């Protein structure tokens, strides 16, 4: 199982030029490493997942259009995430307030560039229990 993901985690899209950060909005009660723990419901674009700089995927309609206008020269466009549902959990039995916990090995699909957004840094590295 991957590490528990918290608010401030670093995300990456394979077609985005820069990393993004995760903001937790699904719950605020369970804390790890001083930050709210994410659930698989934290997948909303612009609420939970910020843009990834510039997108280079021809599956993104804006990139395809700009590239066609440039006579086939790849022309990256803003990488705005358009997620398809929630994060895909790998251990749905780990719950946070009744919701599956987001772990660092989960993925969420972006339909704008057809890439799988992943967690590159979970935002915390150790949770100590009494």
C-alpha positions as CSV (number, residue, x, y, z in Angstrom):
1,X,0.0,0.0,0.0
2,X,1.2,3.5,-0.8
3,X,1.6,6.3,1.8
4,X,-1.4,8.3,3.0
5,X,-1.9,11.5,0.9
6,X,-2.5,14.9,2.6
7,X,-3.4,18.4,1.5
8,X,-0.4,19.9,-0.2
9,X,0.7,16.7,-1.9
10,X,2.4,17.0,-5.3
11,X,0.6,15.6,-8.4
12,X,1.9,15.0,-11.9
13,X,0.1,14.6,-15.3
14,X,2.3,12.8,-17.9
15,X,1.5,15.5,-20.5
16,X,1.7,18.5,-18.1
17,X,4.9,20.6,-18.0
18,X,4.8,21.3,-14.3
19,X,3.6,19.5,-11.1
20,X,0.4,20.5,-9.3
21,X,-0.7,20.4,-5.7
22,X,-3.7,18.7,-4.1
23,X,-6.1,20.6,-1.8
24,X,-8.3,18.5,0.4
25,X,-12.0,19.5,0.6
26,X,-13.7,16.2,1.3
27,X,-13.0,16.3,5.0
28,X,-11.1,18.3,7.6
29,X,-11.3,16.2,10.7
30,X,-8.6,13.5,10.1
31,X,-5.1,14.9,10.2
32,X,-1.7,13.3,9.3
33,X,1.6,15.2,9.5
34,X,-0.4,18.3,10.5
35,X,-2.5,18.3,7.3
36,X,-6.0,17.0,6.4
37,X,-5.9,13.5,5.0
38,X,-7.2,13.2,1.4
39,X,-10.0,10.8,0.2
40,X,-10.7,9.5,-3.3
41,X,-13.3,12.2,-3.6
42,X,-10.7,15.0,-3.7
43,X,-10.5,14.9,-7.5
44,X,-12.4,18.0,-8.6
45,X,-10.5,20.2,-11.1
46,X,-9.6,23.7,-9.9
47,X,-11.0,22.8,-6.4
48,X,-8.7,19.9,-5.5
49,X,-6.4,19.6,-8.5
50,X,-4.6,22.7,-9.9
51,X,-3.5,23.1,-13.5
52,X,-0.2,21.4,-14.7
53,X,1.3,24.3,-16.7
54,X,1.2,23.6,-20.4
55,X,-0.2,20.4,-22.0
56,X,1.5,18.6,-24.8
57,X,-1.1,15.9,-25.5
58,X,-2.8,15.9,-28.9
59,X,-5.8,14.3,-27.2
60,X,-6.4,17.7,-25.6
61,X,-8.7,19.5,-28.0
62,X,-7.0,22.9,-27.5
63,X,-3.5,21.4,-28.2
64,X,-4.9,19.6,-31.3
65,X,-6.5,22.8,-32.6
66,X,-3.4,25.0,-32.0
67,X,-1.1,22.3,-33.5
68,X,-3.3,22.1,-36.6
69,X,-3.3,25.9,-36.9
70,X,0.5,25.8,-36.7
71,X,0.6,23.3,-39.7
72,X,1.5,20.3,-37.5
73,X,4.0,21.9,-35.2
74,X,3.2,20.8,-31.7
75,X,1.8,23.8,-29.9
76,X,1.2,23.2,-26.1
77,X,-1.8,24.9,-24.5
78,X,-2.7,25.4,-20.8
79,X,-3.0,22.1,-19.0
80,X,-6.4,22.3,-17.3
81,X,-7.3,19.0,-15.6
82,X,-10.7,17.5,-16.5
83,X,-11.0,14.4,-14.3
84,X,-13.2,11.4,-15.0
85,X,-14.7,10.5,-11.6
86,X,-12.8,9.9,-8.4
87,X,-9.3,8.6,-7.7
88,X,-9.0,4.9,-8.2
89,X,-8.2,3.4,-4.8
90,X,-5.8,0.5,-4.4
91,X,-6.9,-0.2,-0.8
92,X,-10.5,0.8,-0.5
93,X,-10.8,-0.8,3.0
94,X,-8.7,2.1,4.5
95,X,-11.4,4.7,5.4
96,X,-11.3,8.3,6.5
97,X,-14.6,9.3,8.0
98,X,-16.3,6.5,6.0
99,X,-14.6,7.5,2.7
100,X,-11.8,5.5,1.0
101,X,-8.4,7.1,1.8
102,X,-6.3,8.5,-1.0
103,X,-2.9,6.8,-1.0
104,X,0.2,7.6,-3.1
105,X,-0.4,4.7,-5.5
106,X,-3.9,5.9,-6.6
107,X,-4.6,7.4,-10.0
108,X,-7.3,9.6,-11.6
109,X,-7.9,9.9,-15.3
110,X,-7.8,13.2,-17.1
111,X,-10.1,13.2,-20.1
112,X,-8.6,16.5,-21.5
113,X,-5.2,14.9,-22.3
114,X,-6.0,11.2,-21.7
115,X,-3.3,10.9,-19.1
116,X,-3.4,9.3,-15.6
117,X,-2.7,11.9,-12.9
118,X,-0.5,10.4,-10.2
119,X,0.9,11.4,-6.8
120,X,4.6,12.1,-6.8
121,X,4.9,13.2,-3.2
122,X,2.2,12.4,-0.7
123,X,2.7,15.6,1.4
124,X,4.0,13.7,4.5
125,X,6.3,10.9,5.0
126,X,5.7,9.5,8.5
127,X,2.7,9.1,10.8
128,X,3.5,8.3,14.4
129,X,0.9,6.5,16.5
130,X,1.0,6.5,20.3
